[in-house]
Amino acid sequence: MAAKGNGRICVGIGGWTFQPWRGTFYPKDLPQKRELEYASRHLTAIEINGTYYGSQKPESFARWRAESPEGFVFSVKGPRFATNRSVLAEAGSSIDRFLASGVTELKEKLGPINWQFLPTKRFDPADFEAFLKLLPDEAGGLPIRHVVEVRHESFRVPEFIALLRKCRVATVFTDKDAFPEIPDVTADFVYLRLQRSAETVATGYPPKELDKWAERARAWAAGGAPKDLAPIAAPEKKAPKSRDVFVYMINGFKPKAPAAAMALIERL
């Protein structure tokens, strides 16, 4: 979805297989093999999390692409074998194996790749730059966009923002209290993983909070930035006229994630 002149705003959830969604998000009589078909017609994006733990078959990526409608997007989490290591500069072989494993079978539906780091991983400028330089701009003839999910407070420094802008890599924005909030824009897209869905709220997030996230998403998509989020570093020297925005309702009270995503889509 996009307003005229703005980037796309894609909204979804993490994965599509979750037992508590059966009978709440999914109809009770829906066969499990049709859950992706259903989810991809009520949302506009899904983040594939299983790739973090192990490789998937090329046939699976091709099937997921075929089962989802035109314009749908799959973000993909990079493997932990690349990020859960003491020396990130040595991750090259893990990154290459992952990109050659069949993920490009998603073709035009392949969204950003999220490289998630442990909460204990501190910012080491030289080693982190070495890792970013291992991330290719293309694979299998497809352009590849990368986002890093850092979860240690040491990354909340202008030097980290400058490094990401130099390498044209985005950083995850999260609203989870335990992780650092980094609202700075560092690439031609913005990536959010929102984790405050509440069990007691029908739509996961209160209506006013959803209104706020919709307003922020529109600001990013128009090439700007939300005025209510304080950046760590100086603004971009030259902001683009538009950006794609990816918003995933991930955890908090996970059974409410689809409701939160659909409520945000309605506002957009």
ZAGUBA-486476 format. One record per residue (C-alpha): chain; residue number from 1; x, y, z. Coordinates in steps of 0.1 Angstrom, whole numbers. Layout:
chain->A	n->NUM	c1->X	c2->Y	c3->Z $
...
//
This chain:
chain->A	n->1	c1->0	c2->0	c3->0 $
chain->A	n->2	c1->13	c2->35	c3->-8 $
chain->A	n->3	c1->0	c2->70	c3->-11 $
chain->A	n->4	c1->9	c2->88	c3->-44 $
chain->A	n->5	c1->45	c2->97	c3->-44 $
chain->A	n->6	c1->53	c2->77	c3->-12 $
chain->A	n->7	c1->70	c2->44	c3->-6 $
chain->A	n->8	c1->51	c2->12	c3->1 $
chain->A	n->9	c1->40	c2->4	c3->37 $
chain->A	n->10	c1->39	c2->-33	c3->43 $
chain->A	n->11	c1->24	c2->-47	c3->75 $
chain->A	n->12	c1->25	c2->-82	c3->89 $
chain->A	n->13	c1->35	c2->-107	c3->115 $
chain->A	n->14	c1->63	c2->-131	c3->123 $
chain->A	n->15	c1->57	c2->-165	c3->107 $
chain->A	n->16	c1->22	c2->-179	c3->101 $
chain->A	n->17	c1->22	c2->-212	c3->120 $
chain->A	n->18	c1->10	c2->-207	c3->156 $
chain->A	n->19	c1->-16	c2->-228	c3->173 $
chain->A	n->20	c1->-33	c2->-200	c3->193 $
chain->A	n->21	c1->-41	c2->-183	c3->160 $
chain->A	n->22	c1->-63	c2->-213	c3->149 $
chain->A	n->23	c1->-99	c2->-204	c3->156 $
chain->A	n->24	c1->-90	c2->-167	c3->164 $
chain->A	n->25	c1->-72	c2->-154	c3->133 $
chain->A	n->26	c1->-77	c2->-185	c3->112 $
chain->A	n->27	c1->-112	c2->-200	c3->107 $
chain->A	n->28	c1->-117	c2->-231	c3->128 $
chain->A	n->29	c1->-122	c2->-253	c3->98 $
chain->A	n->30	c1->-93	c2->-240	c3->78 $
chain->A	n->31	c1->-68	c2->-268	c3->69 $
chain->A	n->32	c1->-33	c2->-260	c3->82 $
chain->A	n->33	c1->-18	c2->-263	c3->47 $
chain->A	n->34	c1->-39	c2->-232	c3->37 $
chain->A	n->35	c1->-28	c2->-209	c3->65 $
chain->A	n->36	c1->-2	c2->-190	c3->45 $
chain->A	n->37	c1->-28	c2->-186	c3->17 $
chain->A	n->38	c1->-52	c2->-171	c3->43 $
chain->A	n->39	c1->-26	c2->-150	c3->61 $
chain->A	n->40	c1->-12	c2->-135	c3->30 $
chain->A	n->41	c1->-46	c2->-122	c3->19 $
chain->A	n->42	c1->-53	c2->-105	c3->52 $
chain->A	n->43	c1->-18	c2->-90	c3->57 $
chain->A	n->44	c1->7	c2->-75	c3->33 $
chain->A	n->45	c1->39	c2->-90	c3->46 $
chain->A	n->46	c1->53	c2->-118	c3->68 $
chain->A	n->47	c1->88	c2->-122	c3->84 $
chain->A	n->48	c1->100	c2->-157	c3->80 $
chain->A	n->49	c1->117	c2->-166	c3->113 $
chain->A	n->50	c1->125	c2->-203	c3->107 $
chain->A	n->51	c1->155	c2->-194	c3->86 $
chain->A	n->52	c1->172	c2->-181	c3->118 $
chain->A	n->53	c1->175	c2->-216	c3->132 $
chain->A	n->54	c1->182	c2->-237	c3->101 $
chain->A	n->55	c1->180	c2->-238	c3->63 $
chain->A	n->56	c1->149	c2->-243	c3->43 $
chain->A	n->57	c1->145	c2->-261	c3->9 $
chain->A	n->58	c1->144	c2->-241	c3->-23 $
chain->A	n->59	c1->111	c2->-258	c3->-30 $
chain->A	n->60	c1->96	c2->-243	c3->1 $
chain->A	n->61	c1->105	c2->-208	c3->-8 $
chain->A	n->62	c1->91	c2->-213	c3->-43 $
chain->A	n->63	c1->58	c2->-228	c3->-28 $
chain->A	n->64	c1->54	c2->-199	c3->-4 $
chain->A	n->65	c1->58	c2->-174	c3->-33 $
chain->A	n->66	c1->32	c2->-193	c3->-53 $
chain->A	n->67	c1->7	c2->-194	c3->-24 $
chain->A	n->68	c1->8	c2->-157	c3->-18 $
chain->A	n->69	c1->-8	c2->-129	c3->-39 $
chain->A	n->70	c1->9	c2->-104	c3->-61 $
chain->A	n->71	c1->26	c2->-76	c3->-42 $
chain->A	n->72	c1->30	c2->-96	c3->-10 $
chain->A	n->73	c1->64	c2->-94	c3->7 $
chain->A	n->74	c1->84	c2->-119	c3->27 $
chain->A	n->75	c1->112	c2->-106	c3->49 $
chain->A	n->76	c1->136	c2->-133	c3->59 $
chain->A	n->77	c1->157	c2->-136	c3->91 $
chain->A	n->78	c1->193	c2->-144	c3->84 $
chain->A	n->79	c1->208	c2->-175	c3->101 $
chain->A	n->80	c1->222	c2->-174	c3->136 $
chain->A	n->81	c1->253	c2->-191	c3->124 $
chain->A	n->82	c1->263	c2->-157	c3->108 $
chain->A	n->83	c1->255	c2->-134	c3->138 $
chain->A	n->84	c1->260	c2->-155	c3->169 $
chain->A	n->85	c1->298	c2->-155	c3->168 $
chain->A	n->86	c1->326	c2->-136	c3->186 $
chain->A	n->87	c1->343	c2->-125	c3->153 $
chain->A	n->88	c1->317	c2->-112	c3->129 $
chain->A	n->89	c1->344	c2->-108	c3->102 $
chain->A	n->90	c1->345	c2->-146	c3->99 $
chain->A	n->91	c1->308	c2->-148	c3->89 $
chain->A	n->92	c1->313	c2->-148	c3->51 $
chain->A	n->93	c1->308	c2->-185	c3->45 $
chain->A	n->94	c1->276	c2->-186	c3->66 $
chain->A	n->95	c1->262	c2->-156	c3->47 $
chain->A	n->96	c1->271	c2->-171	c3->13 $
chain->A	n->97	c1->255	c2->-205	c3->22 $
chain->A	n->98	c1->223	c2->-188	c3->33 $
chain->A	n->99	c1->219	c2->-167	c3->1 $
chain->A	n->100	c1->226	c2->-198	c3->-20 $
chain->A	n->101	c1->202	c2->-220	c3->-1 $
chain->A	n->102	c1->171	c2->-211	c3->-21 $
chain->A	n->103	c1->159	c2->-179	c3->-5 $
chain->A	n->104	c1->160	c2->-161	c3->-39 $
chain->A	n->105	c1->132	c2->-185	c3->-51 $
chain->A	n->106	c1->110	c2->-159	c3->-35 $
chain->A	n->107	c1->120	c2->-137	c3->-64 $
chain->A	n->108	c1->101	c2->-103	c3->-65 $
chain->A	n->109	c1->85	c2->-111	c3->-32 $
chain->A	n->110	c1->118	c2->-112	c3->-13 $
chain->A	n->111	c1->119	c2->-83	c3->12 $
chain->A	n->112	c1->148	c2->-72	c3->35 $
chain->A	n->113	c1->169	c2->-98	c3->53 $
chain->A	n->114	c1->170	c2->-93	c3->90 $
chain->A	n->115	c1->204	c2->-101	c3->107 $
chain->A	n->116	c1->195	c2->-104	c3->144 $
chain->A	n->117	c1->222	c2->-103	c3->171 $
chain->A	n->118	c1->222	c2->-115	c3->206 $
chain->A	n->119	c1->214	c2->-90	c3->234 $
chain->A	n->120	c1->250	c2->-96	c3->247 $
chain->A	n->121	c1->266	c2->-85	c3->215 $
chain->A	n->122	c1->284	c2->-52	c3->219 $
chain->A	n->123	c1->293	c2->-27	c3->193 $
chain->A	n->124	c1->328	c2->-32	c3->180 $
chain->A	n->125	c1->331	c2->-7	c3->152 $
chain->A	n->126	c1->359	c2->-25	c3->132 $
chain->A	n->127	c1->344	c2->-59	c3->134 $
chain->A	n->128	c1->308	c2->-48	c3->127 $
chain->A	n->129	c1->320	c2->-29	c3->96 $
chain->A	n->130	c1->337	c2->-60	c3->85 $
chain->A	n->131	c1->304	c2->-79	c3->88 $
chain->A	n->132	c1->285	c2->-53	c3->69 $
chain->A	n->133	c1->310	c2->-54	c3->41 $
chain->A	n->134	c1->302	c2->-91	c3->37 $
chain->A	n->135	c1->265	c2->-84	c3->29 $
chain->A	n->136	c1->261	c2->-85	c3->-9 $
chain->A	n->137	c1->239	c2->-60	c3->-28 $
chain->A	n->138	c1->226	c2->-88	c3->-50 $
chain->A	n->139	c1->221	c2->-126	c3->-50 $
chain->A	n->140	c1->207	c2->-148	c3->-78 $
chain->A	n->141	c1->201	c2->-117	c3->-99 $
chain->A	n->142	c1->180	c2->-101	c3->-73 $
chain->A	n->143	c1->188	c2->-68	c3->-54 $
chain->A	n->144	c1->191	c2->-76	c3->-17 $
chain->A	n->145	c1->183	c2->-52	c3->11 $
chain->A	n->146	c1->198	c2->-58	c3->46 $
chain->A	n->147	c1->187	c2->-47	c3->81 $
chain->A	n->148	c1->205	c2->-54	c3->114 $
chain->A	n->149	c1->187	c2->-60	c3->147 $
chain->A	n->150	c1->211	c2->-50	c3->174 $
chain->A	n->151	c1->200	c2->-54	c3->210 $
chain->A	n->152	c1->228	c2->-40	c3->232 $
chain->A	n->153	c1->228	c2->-4	c3->244 $
chain->A	n->154	c1->264	c2->2	c3->231 $
chain->A	n->155	c1->249	c2->6	c3->196 $
chain->A	n->156	c1->231	c2->38	c3->206 $
chain->A	n->157	c1->260	c2->60	c3->193 $
chain->A	n->158	c1->264	c2->83	c3->163 $
chain->A	n->159	c1->293	c2->62	c3->151 $
chain->A	n->160	c1->270	c2->32	c3->145 $
chain->A	n->161	c1->245	c2->53	c3->126 $
chain->A	n->162	c1->273	c2->67	c3->104 $
chain->A	n->163	c1->286	c2->32	c3->97 $
chain->A	n->164	c1->251	c2->19	c3->86 $
chain->A	n->165	c1->246	c2->49	c3->63 $
chain->A	n->166	c1->280	c2->43	c3->48 $
chain->A	n->167	c1->270	c2->7	c3->40 $
chain->A	n->168	c1->233	c2->15	c3->32 $
chain->A	n->169	c1->220	c2->-9	c3->58 $
chain->A	n->170	c1->189	c2->-3	c3->79 $
chain->A	n->171	c1->186	c2->-9	c3->116 $
chain->A	n->172	c1->155	c2->-24	c3->133 $
chain->A	n->173	c1->133	c2->0	c3->152 $
chain->A	n->174	c1->117	c2->-18	c3->182 $
chain->A	n->175	c1->94	c2->-6	c3->210 $
chain->A	n->176	c1->105	c2->-33	c3->234 $
chain->A	n->177	c1->118	c2->-18	c3->266 $
chain->A	n->178	c1->146	c2->-43	c3->270 $
chain->A	n->179	c1->162	c2->-33	c3->237 $
chain->A	n->180	c1->177	c2->0	c3->225 $
chain->A	n->181	c1->154	c2->23	c3->206 $
chain->A	n->182	c1->172	c2->35	c3->174 $
chain->A	n->183	c1->149	c2->57	c3->153 $
chain->A	n->184	c1->176	c2->70	c3->129 $
chain->A	n->185	c1->170	c2->63	c3->92 $
chain->A	n->186	c1->201	c2->47	c3->76 $
chain->A	n->187	c1->189	c2->32	c3->44 $
chain->A	n->188	c1->163	c2->36	c3->17 $
chain->A	n->189	c1->137	c2->17	c3->38 $
chain->A	n->190	c1->126	c2->15	c3->74 $
chain->A	n->191	c1->120	c2->-17	c3->94 $
chain->A	n->192	c1->100	c2->-20	c3->125 $
chain->A	n->193	c1->94	c2->-50	c3->149 $
chain->A	n->194	c1->68	c2->-39	c3->174 $
chain->A	n->195	c1->65	c2->-61	c3->205 $
chain->A	n->196	c1->39	c2->-46	c3->229 $
chain->A	n->197	c1->7	c2->-63	c3->219 $
chain->A	n->198	c1->-14	c2->-66	c3->251 $
chain->A	n->199	c1->-38	c2->-95	c3->259 $
chain->A	n->200	c1->-64	c2->-72	c3->273 $
chain->A	n->201	c1->-67	c2->-51	c3->242 $
chain->A	n->202	c1->-88	c2->-65	c3->213 $
chain->A	n->203	c1->-65	c2->-51	c3->187 $
chain->A	n->204	c1->-33	c2->-58	c3->206 $
chain->A	n->205	c1->-24	c2->-21	c3->206 $
chain->A	n->206	c1->-48	c2->6	c3->219 $
chain->A	n->207	c1->-64	c2->26	c3->190 $
chain->A	n->208	c1->-45	c2->58	c3->198 $
chain->A	n->209	c1->-12	c2->38	c3->197 $
chain->A	n->210	c1->-21	c2->24	c3->163 $
chain->A	n->211	c1->-30	c2->59	c3->151 $
chain->A	n->212	c1->4	c2->70	c3->162 $
chain->A	n->213	c1->22	c2->42	c3->144 $
chain->A	n->214	c1->2	c2->48	c3->112 $
chain->A	n->215	c1->12	c2->85	c3->113 $
chain->A	n->216	c1->49	c2->75	c3->118 $
chain->A	n->217	c1->48	c2->50	c3->90 $
chain->A	n->218	c1->34	c2->77	c3->66 $
chain->A	n->219	c1->61	c2->101	c3->76 $
chain->A	n->220	c1->89	c2->76	c3->69 $
chain->A	n->221	c1->72	c2->65	c3->36 $
chain->A	n->222	c1->71	c2->102	c3->25 $
chain->A	n->223	c1->109	c2->104	c3->29 $
chain->A	n->224	c1->107	c2->122	c3->63 $
chain->A	n->225	c1->108	c2->111	c3->99 $
chain->A	n->226	c1->84	c2->112	c3->128 $
chain->A	n->227	c1->88	c2->144	c3->149 $
chain->A	n->228	c1->81	c2->126	c3->182 $
chain->A	n->229	c1->111	c2->102	c3->180 $
chain->A	n->230	c1->145	c2->117	c3->190 $
chain->A	n->231	c1->173	c2->105	c3->167 $
chain->A	n->232	c1->208	c2->95	c3->180 $
chain->A	n->233	c1->227	c2->112	c3->153 $
chain->A	n->234	c1->223	c2->141	c3->129 $
chain->A	n->235	c1->196	c2->137	c3->101 $
chain->A	n->236	c1->206	c2->123	c3->67 $
chain->A	n->237	c1->224	c2->148	c3->45 $
chain->A	n->238	c1->200	c2->141	c3->16 $
chain->A	n->239	c1->168	c2->123	c3->24 $
chain->A	n->240	c1->150	c2->104	c3->-4 $
chain->A	n->241	c1->117	c2->115	c3->-17 $
chain->A	n->242	c1->101	c2->82	c3->-5 $
chain->A	n->243	c1->110	c2->50	c3->14 $
chain->A	n->244	c1->95	c2->16	c3->18 $
chain->A	n->245	c1->84	c2->8	c3->53 $
chain->A	n->246	c1->80	c2->-27	c3->68 $
chain->A	n->247	c1->61	c2->-31	c3->101 $
chain->A	n->248	c1->59	c2->-64	c3->119 $
chain->A	n->249	c1->38	c2->-71	c3->149 $
chain->A	n->250	c1->61	c2->-98	c3->165 $
chain->A	n->251	c1->56	c2->-106	c3->202 $
chain->A	n->252	c1->42	c2->-90	c3->233 $
chain->A	n->253	c1->11	c2->-111	c3->236 $
chain->A	n->254	c1->16	c2->-130	c3->203 $
chain->A	n->255	c1->-20	c2->-143	c3->199 $
chain->A	n->256	c1->-30	c2->-107	c3->192 $
chain->A	n->257	c1->-3	c2->-100	c3->166 $
chain->A	n->258	c1->-26	c2->-106	c3->136 $
chain->A	n->259	c1->-53	c2->-84	c3->150 $
chain->A	n->260	c1->-28	c2->-56	c3->156 $
chain->A	n->261	c1->-14	c2->-59	c3->121 $
chain->A	n->262	c1->-49	c2->-58	c3->105 $
chain->A	n->263	c1->-59	c2->-29	c3->126 $
chain->A	n->264	c1->-28	c2->-9	c3->114 $
chain->A	n->265	c1->-35	c2->-19	c3->78 $
chain->A	n->266	c1->-70	c2->-5	c3->81 $
chain->A	n->267	c1->-56	c2->29	c3->93 $
chain->A	n->268	c1->-32	c2->30	c3->63 $
//
